[in-house]
């Protein structure tokens, strides 16, 4: 298996060079794409629940280790609820949602089950200090030791998946399937 570790040295240099605790998407891409390109591909294996979001609706995303980020529906989007222990909710734009999920069945009047079809590449964080990244939707997102910074295969964005939730929802893709 290829190396999935972002060293503390790389991260320390990034934080020191920018004299900031908030790392932008551009900075993340510049520093992480070389590591992401050498990562193996992971796939989400657990179905999710989703419903249409309402413009102006605010979602606070909580993982097992606390508040991760806050986001607001500003364009047609879906609210996704993972089927993890934390049942974390987050917003996915309609365009991204349609590329990453396929309908399975209705759960009730509000929620439906969807099968994930997206793939990601990952870098595991080994830095001992928590830090913040600027999430693709423009809000702060906390990153902690042993979390994963992930990107779809087109490297269009980088975001955090908390360690516990990562292992509840992702597995290495079996490259022999294709």
N, C-alpha and C positions, 0 to 999 in steps of 0.2 A: 504494500500500500504506500502511496506517495505521502510525503510529509504534509501535515495539515496544521502546522503550528506557526503562529505569528509570534516571533520572539519579542521579549521585553525590550531588547535593544532597538529593534525596528520601531516599535511603538514609542519608546522614550525619545528617539530621534525625531519622530513626527511631532510629538507634543512639544518638545523643546524648540524645534525649528519654527513652530507657529506660535509659541508662547501663549497657548490657549488650551482649554480643556474641552473645547468643542471642535471636532474634526469634521470638515465638510465632505460632501460626496466627492468632489473633485480630488481632495487630498486622499481620501480612502481609495479611490480608483487608482491614483498614481502609485500609491504604496502597495496596494494589495493585488492588483490584476496579475502581476507576475506570479505570485503565489497561488492565486485562484486558477490560473491557466494550467498549473501543474497538479491541481487537486483532482481527485476522482469525482465522478458525478454521483450525486445523491438524489433520491426521489422520495417524495412524500407518500407514505403508504396508508395513512389513516384517513378515512373519509372526514369531511367537515360538514358543519351545518352553515347555511347562509340564508340571508334574506336581503331584500332591497333596502338600501339606506335612504334616509330622508335628508334632503338638502338642509344644512344647518345642524344636523345631529352630531353630537360630540361623543366619541368613544374613548374611554380610558382603558388601556391594555395592561392587565395585571398578569404576571406569571407567578409561579410558586414563590419566587424571591421578591415580589413586590411590584410597584408601578414601573412599567417599562417605558411607556410613552402615551401621549394624547394626540388625537387626530380628529378632524372635523370633515364631514361630508360636504364637499364644495362642488362636485360634479357627479353625474350619475355613477353610483358605486354600490357595492354590496358590503354588508356587515358579515364577516366570517367569524364563526365560533369554532375553535378547534375542539376536538373530542379528546382532550387531554385531561389530566387531573385538575389543572387550573382553569380549564374551559375559557382560555383567553380569547378575547374578541379584538378584531382589528378591521380596518377599512381597506378594501381593494377596489380600485376603479373598475368600472364595467369592462373596459377594454382588456385590462390585465386579467380580470376574473375569467372572462370567456376564453382566454388562452391557457389558463392554468387549471380549470375545473370543468367536469362534465356532470350533468344532472343524473342522480340515481333515483330518488323518490322523495315524495312529500313526507315530512315528519308530522306537521300539524298545520294550522292556518297561517302560521308565521314563518316557520323554518322548513327548509328542505335539505336533504343530504346530497352532497356532491362528491365525486371521486376526483382526487388531485391528479393532474397529468403533467405538471411542471417539473422541471429538473433544476438543480442548483449545484454550485461549487462552493466549497467552504474553506474557511481558515479558522482554526481554533485559537482562542486568545489565551496566552500564558502570562500576561502582565498581571502583577499583584494588585495594582490600583485600579479602581473603577474609573471610567472616563465616559464622556458623552460623544456621540456622533450626531451629525445633522441627518436625520432620516430623509428618505426620498420625498416625503410630504412636507418637509420644512420644519419639523419639530425636533426637539432634543430626544435622544434615545440613549438610555444608559447601557453600558457594556461592562460586564464583570468577568473576573477570571474564570476560565474554562467555558465561557460562552462561545458562540460561533458567529462570525461575520460571514454572510452568505450573499451570493449573487446568482441571478438567473444566468443561463449560458451565454446570453448576449452582453453580459457585464454592464447592463444599463443602469443598475442601481445596486447598492450594498446596504444591508440592514442586519440587525441582530436577531438571533434566535437563542433564547436562554438555554443553558445546558440541559436541564431536565426535560424541557419541552422538545428540544431537538431530538433526543433519543426516544421520546414517546411518539414522534411523528415521521422521522426520516431514517432511511437505511441506504447503504451503498447500492447503486443501481447495478443489477446483474448485466454486465456488458454482453453476456452470451445470449441474452433474450432476443437480440436483433439479428 
